[in-house]
Amino acid sequence: MKVVYVLLILGLLNHHNFQAIAQKEPYLFNDSHFHLTNYIQEGPSIKKFLELMGDDVGRVALFGIPLQQTWAYGNSGDFAPTYYLESDAPLYYYSFTDTHIALEYLSLSERDKKRFDPMITGFNPADMYAADHIKRVLVAFPGVFTGIGEFTIHKEFVSPKVAGETASLTNPALDRIMETCAETGLLVIIHNDIDIPFQKDGKEAVYYRQMVDMVKRHPNTNIIWAHTGLGRVVHPLRDTRGVMRPERNPNHLELIEETLSNPDYSNLYFDISWDEVAKYVVSNPENIEATAKLIEKFPDRILFGTDVVAPRDKAMYMGVYKSYQPLWEKLNPEVREKVLKGNFERLFDQAAEKVRKWEKENVK
C-alpha cells in the first residue's frame, strides 16, 4: 500500500490504473469441480483444505464421490484398493457422503462457509427414488447445498463396475432428478462421456445426441457438462496425442461450438476440469489456439475446475490450474476472468438464491 501511495505522489500512476489495482481480485480462480473425498471416502478435513486454498482460491464447489470401492478380500486379499482401477470388485453408491460433506461445511465459521458451495452426490441416478433422496438432504440440511453432482451416467472404466442397474440418459429416473432440480433451483454437474472408448473416426459421438436431448427436455435446469465430455481414453478425436485431426467431422471442439450455438441448449454449460482434459488442450499450439477461440466466442458458458480428488498438499491441488497456463495466457483478460471466476459466481449464486427460497417455502 505504501508503494502505491508513493507512486501516486510521484504521478507515475494515473487514476485509471489505480482503479484497476484497487478492483483486482486477489485470488486466482474459483473451483467449479472439487472432490474432498476419494473412492474410499477419505480425504483432508475441510479446515485442512482451507489451508491449501489459502489466498489463491476464492470459492469451491464442494463434493465427495458418490461411489465407494468395495474391498473384496477374495479379489485383492490384504491389498486395500483406494481407487476404482485398483480392483475388479464393484463400486456401490454411498449416500453417507452427503452427510459427511454437510457436517464438514457446518463445522466452519460463517465467514469460511461463504467460500464453499456444497453439492449433493449420494444418490443412484438409475433409481426413481433418487429425487426423493435429494429433497430429503435439502430438508435435513437447510442452508447448506447449492446443487447436485458431480454424478455419473456414462464413464469409461467406472460405469461397468457399478453394482445394480446401469445408469442411462434415457432413464425416467434421471428425468425425475432434473425436474427436482428445476423445482428446487439446484445446479447440476454431470459426468457423461461424449463417446464410447476407441470409437472409430467418421461416426457421431455415441452419447452426444442422448445428452443434448436430455438437456433440451429440461430447459429450466442449469446443467454443467463436466470435462466437456472427455475422458482418459475418450479423446477429442480418438487420437492418443490429442491432436486436432480434420478427417473427423465434426471434431470435438466443433461439436461443442455447435451445441453452444443452439438455443435449445441455452441452459447447458461446460467445465474444463481434470488434468486429462488439460493435456489435450495444451498438447500443441494448434489446440491451445482452437480452444481459446471457442472460449472467447462463448465466454459465459465455460467454467474452470480442478477435479482434484482428496489433495495431499498445495502442489497437488494447484497442479491443474498451472497446467492450463498456456491457455490462460492466450485468453484476453476479460474472458479469462469469466472462465476462472465470474461464471462460477453467477451460476452458483443464482442457484443458491433459488434453493434458499425453496427451503424457506418447504422446510419447517
URKA-V931243 format. One record per residue. N is the residue number from 1. RES is the residue in one small letter. OMEGA is omega in whole degrees, -180 to 180 (* if undefined). BURIAL is 1 if it has 24 or more other C-alpha atoms within 12 Angstrom, else 0. D_LAST is the distance of its C-alpha to the last C-alpha in Angstrom with 1 decimal. Layout:
N/RES/OMEGA/BURIAL/D_LAST + N/RES/OMEGA/BURIAL/D_LAST
This chain:
1/m/180/0/49.1 + 2/k/180/0/52.7 + 3/v/179/0/54.1 + 4/v/-179/0/52.3 + 5/y/-179/0/53.5 + 6/v/180/0/57.1 + 7/l/177/0/57.1 + 8/l/180/0/55.9 + 9/i/-178/0/58.7 + 10/l/179/0/61.2 + 11/g/-178/0/60.0 + 12/l/176/0/59.3 + 13/l/175/0/55.7 + 14/n/-175/0/55.3 + 15/h/-179/0/52.2 + 16/h/-180/0/50.7 + 17/n/179/0/51.0 + 18/f/178/0/49.4 + 19/q/-180/0/46.4 + 20/a/179/0/46.1 + 21/i/-177/0/46.1 + 22/a/-175/0/43.7 + 23/q/-177/0/41.1 + 24/k/179/0/41.6 + 25/e/-176/0/38.5 + 26/p/-176/0/39.6 + 27/y/-176/0/37.9 + 28/l/-176/1/39.4 + 29/f/163/1/36.5 + 30/n/-174/1/32.8 + 31/d/-176/1/32.3 + 32/s/-172/1/30.5 + 33/h/-177/1/31.2 + 34/f/178/1/31.0 + 35/h/178/1/30.6 + 36/l/-178/1/29.9 + 37/t/-177/1/30.9 + 38/n/-175/1/33.7 + 39/y/169/1/34.4 + 40/i/172/1/34.3 + 41/q/176/1/31.1 + 42/e/179/1/33.1 + 43/g/180/1/33.2 + 44/p/171/1/33.2 + 45/s/-179/1/30.4 + 46/i/178/1/28.4 + 47/k/174/0/30.2 + 48/k/179/0/33.5 + 49/f/176/1/32.7 + 50/l/178/1/32.0 + 51/e/179/0/35.6 + 52/l/177/1/36.9 + 53/m/-178/1/35.2 + 54/g/178/0/36.7 + 55/d/-177/0/37.5 + 56/d/-175/1/38.5 + 57/v/-179/1/35.0 + 58/g/-179/1/32.4 + 59/r/-176/1/29.2 + 60/v/168/1/28.6 + 61/a/-166/1/26.5 + 62/l/174/1/25.6 + 63/f/174/1/25.6 + 64/g/173/1/27.3 + 65/i/-174/1/29.2 + 66/p/-176/1/27.7 + 67/l/177/1/30.9 + 68/q/175/1/32.6 + 69/q/177/1/36.3 + 70/t/169/1/37.7 + 71/w/-179/1/40.3 + 72/a/-175/0/42.7 + 73/y/179/0/45.5 + 74/g/-179/0/47.8 + 75/n/-174/0/47.4 + 76/s/178/0/47.7 + 77/g/-178/0/48.6 + 78/d/177/0/48.0 + 79/f/-179/0/47.1 + 80/a/-179/0/43.3 + 81/p/177/1/42.3 + 82/t/-176/1/39.9 + 83/y/-173/1/40.0 + 84/y/178/1/40.0 + 85/l/-176/0/43.7 + 86/e/-178/0/44.8 + 87/s/173/1/44.4 + 88/d/-179/1/44.9 + 89/a/-174/1/42.1 + 90/p/169/1/38.9 + 91/l/176/1/35.7 + 92/y/-178/1/32.4 + 93/y/-172/1/28.7 + 94/y/-172/1/27.0 + 95/s/-178/1/23.2 + 96/f/179/1/22.9 + 97/t/-180/1/24.0 + 98/d/177/1/20.4 + 99/t/180/1/19.4 + 100/h/-180/1/22.6 + 101/i/180/1/22.2 + 102/a/-179/1/18.7 + 103/l/176/0/20.1 + 104/e/180/1/23.2 + 105/y/-177/1/21.4 + 106/l/178/1/19.2 + 107/s/-176/0/22.6 + 108/l/172/0/23.8 + 109/s/179/0/24.2 + 110/e/179/0/22.3 + 111/r/-177/0/25.6 + 112/d/177/0/26.2 + 113/k/-177/1/22.7 + 114/k/-179/1/23.8 + 115/r/-177/1/26.6 + 116/f/174/1/24.5 + 117/d/-177/1/22.5 + 118/p/-177/1/21.3 + 119/m/179/1/21.5 + 120/i/-179/1/20.4 + 121/t/-168/1/23.6 + 122/g/-179/1/23.2 + 123/f/179/1/23.5 + 124/n/-176/1/26.6 + 125/p/175/1/27.3 + 126/a/-177/1/29.4 + 127/d/179/1/26.6 + 128/m/178/0/24.9 + 129/y/-178/0/21.9 + 130/a/179/1/21.7 + 131/a/178/1/19.3 + 132/d/176/0/16.9 + 133/h/-178/1/17.4 + 134/i/179/1/16.6 + 135/k/179/1/13.2 + 136/r/178/1/12.5 + 137/v/177/1/13.7 + 138/l/-180/1/11.5 + 139/v/-178/0/8.4 + 140/a/-176/0/10.4 + 141/f/179/1/11.7 + 142/p/179/1/9.9 + 143/g/-174/1/12.7 + 144/v/-166/1/15.4 + 145/f/-178/1/16.8 + 146/t/-176/1/18.8 + 147/g/174/1/20.5 + 148/i/178/1/22.0 + 149/g/2/1/25.5 + 150/e/172/1/28.2 + 151/f/-168/1/28.4 + 152/t/168/1/31.7 + 153/i/176/1/33.2 + 154/h/176/1/37.0 + 155/k/179/1/38.3 + 156/e/179/1/41.9 + 157/f/-176/1/42.4 + 158/v/-174/1/38.7 + 159/s/-179/1/37.8 + 160/p/-177/0/40.7 + 161/k/-175/1/39.5 + 162/v/180/1/35.9 + 163/a/176/0/35.7 + 164/g/-176/0/34.7 + 165/e/179/0/34.7 + 166/t/179/1/35.8 + 167/a/-176/1/33.3 + 168/s/177/1/34.4 + 169/l/-180/1/33.8 + 170/t/-179/0/34.4 + 171/n/177/0/32.0 + 172/p/177/0/29.4 + 173/a/178/1/26.9 + 174/l/176/1/27.3 + 175/d/179/1/26.9 + 176/r/176/1/23.6 + 177/i/-178/1/22.5 + 178/m/176/1/23.8 + 179/e/177/1/22.1 + 180/t/179/1/18.7 + 181/c/176/1/19.8 + 182/a/-180/1/20.8 + 183/e/-173/1/17.5 + 184/t/-177/1/15.5 + 185/g/-178/1/18.3 + 186/l/174/1/19.1 + 187/l/-176/1/22.8 + 188/v/169/1/25.0 + 189/i/-174/1/27.9 + 190/i/172/1/30.1 + 191/h/176/1/33.3 + 192/n/178/1/35.7 + 193/d/-178/1/39.4 + 194/i/-175/1/41.2 + 195/d/173/1/44.1 + 196/i/178/1/45.4 + 197/p/172/1/47.5 + 198/f/176/0/51.2 + 199/q/-179/0/51.0 + 200/k/177/0/54.3 + 201/d/175/1/54.9 + 202/g/180/0/55.2 + 203/k/178/0/52.2 + 204/e/177/0/48.8 + 205/a/-168/1/46.1 + 206/v/-174/1/44.9 + 207/y/-177/1/41.1 + 208/y/-174/1/41.2 + 209/r/178/0/41.1 + 210/q/-178/0/38.3 + 211/m/-177/1/36.2 + 212/v/175/1/36.8 + 213/d/177/0/36.4 + 214/m/178/1/32.9 + 215/v/-179/1/32.1 + 216/k/179/1/33.6 + 217/r/-174/1/31.4 + 218/h/-174/1/28.2 + 219/p/-179/0/29.2 + 220/n/178/1/25.6 + 221/t/177/1/25.0 + 222/n/-172/1/26.6 + 223/i/173/1/28.5 + 224/i/179/1/30.6 + 225/w/-174/1/33.5 + 226/a/172/1/34.3 + 227/h/-173/1/37.9 + 228/t/176/1/39.0 + 229/g/-176/1/39.3 + 230/l/180/1/42.0 + 231/g/179/1/42.5 + 232/r/-179/1/45.2 + 233/v/170/1/47.5 + 234/v/-173/1/45.9 + 235/h/178/1/47.9 + 236/p/-178/1/48.0 + 237/l/-176/1/51.3 + 238/r/179/1/51.8 + 239/d/-174/1/54.1 + 240/t/178/0/53.9 + 241/r/-178/0/54.8 + 242/g/-177/1/52.1 + 243/v/177/1/54.9 + 244/m/-178/1/54.5 + 245/r/-173/0/56.7 + 246/p/-176/0/57.8 + 247/e/175/0/58.5 + 248/r/-178/0/54.8 + 249/n/-4/0/53.8 + 250/p/173/0/51.2 + 251/n/-171/1/50.7 + 252/h/-178/1/47.2 + 253/l/176/1/46.9 + 254/e/178/1/48.3 + 255/l/177/1/45.7 + 256/i/179/1/42.9 + 257/e/178/1/44.5 + 258/e/-179/0/44.8 + 259/t/-179/1/41.1 + 260/l/179/1/40.0 + 261/s/-175/0/42.4 + 262/n/-179/0/40.9 + 263/p/177/0/38.4 + 264/d/-177/0/36.9 + 265/y/-176/1/35.4 + 266/s/178/1/34.3 + 267/n/-177/1/30.9 + 268/l/178/1/32.7 + 269/y/179/1/33.4 + 270/f/168/1/35.5 + 271/d/178/1/35.4 + 272/i/179/1/38.7 + 273/s/172/1/37.4 + 274/w/179/1/39.4 + 275/d/177/1/42.9 + 276/e/178/1/44.2 + 277/v/179/1/43.4 + 278/a/179/1/44.9 + 279/k/179/1/48.1 + 280/y/-173/1/48.6 + 281/v/-173/1/48.0 + 282/v/-175/1/50.3 + 283/s/178/1/52.9 + 284/n/-178/0/55.4 + 285/p/-179/0/55.9 + 286/e/179/0/55.6 + 287/n/179/1/52.1 + 288/i/-179/1/51.0 + 289/e/-177/0/52.5 + 290/a/179/1/51.0 + 291/t/179/1/47.5 + 292/a/179/1/47.7 + 293/k/178/0/48.9 + 294/l/-178/1/46.0 + 295/i/-179/1/43.4 + 296/e/175/1/45.2 + 297/k/-179/0/45.1 + 298/f/-171/1/41.3 + 299/p/-178/1/40.2 + 300/d/-171/1/36.6 + 301/r/-177/1/36.0 + 302/i/179/1/36.9 + 303/l/173/1/35.0 + 304/f/171/1/36.4 + 305/g/-178/1/34.8 + 306/t/-170/1/36.5 + 307/d/174/1/35.2 + 308/v/-178/1/36.3 + 309/v/174/1/35.2 + 310/a/-174/1/34.7 + 311/p/179/1/37.3 + 312/r/-175/0/39.8 + 313/d/-177/0/41.0 + 314/k/-178/1/41.0 + 315/a/179/0/43.9 + 316/m/-177/0/42.1 + 317/y/-175/1/39.0 + 318/m/-172/1/41.0 + 319/g/-177/1/43.5 + 320/v/178/1/42.1 + 321/y/-178/1/41.8 + 322/k/-179/1/45.4 + 323/s/179/1/46.7 + 324/y/-173/1/45.6 + 325/q/177/0/47.7 + 326/p/177/1/50.3 + 327/l/180/1/47.7 + 328/w/-179/1/46.2 + 329/e/-178/0/49.7 + 330/k/-177/1/50.4 + 331/l/174/1/47.4 + 332/n/-171/0/47.7 + 333/p/-178/0/45.7 + 334/e/179/0/43.2 + 335/v/179/1/42.4 + 336/r/179/1/42.2 + 337/e/178/1/39.6 + 338/k/-178/1/37.4 + 339/v/-176/1/37.7 + 340/l/-173/1/37.2 + 341/k/-167/1/34.6 + 342/g/-179/1/33.7 + 343/n/175/1/32.6 + 344/f/-175/1/30.1 + 345/e/-180/1/28.6 + 346/r/-176/0/28.5 + 347/l/-177/1/26.8 + 348/f/176/1/24.3 + 349/d/178/1/23.4 + 350/q/-179/0/22.9 + 351/a/-179/1/20.7 + 352/a/179/1/18.5 + 353/e/-179/1/18.1 + 354/k/-179/1/17.0 + 355/v/178/1/14.6 + 356/r/178/1/12.9 + 357/k/179/0/12.8 + 358/w/180/1/11.4 + 359/e/180/1/8.5 + 360/k/-178/0/7.9 + 361/e/-171/0/8.1 + 362/n/-178/0/6.4 + 363/v/-179/0/3.8 + 364/k/*/0/0.0
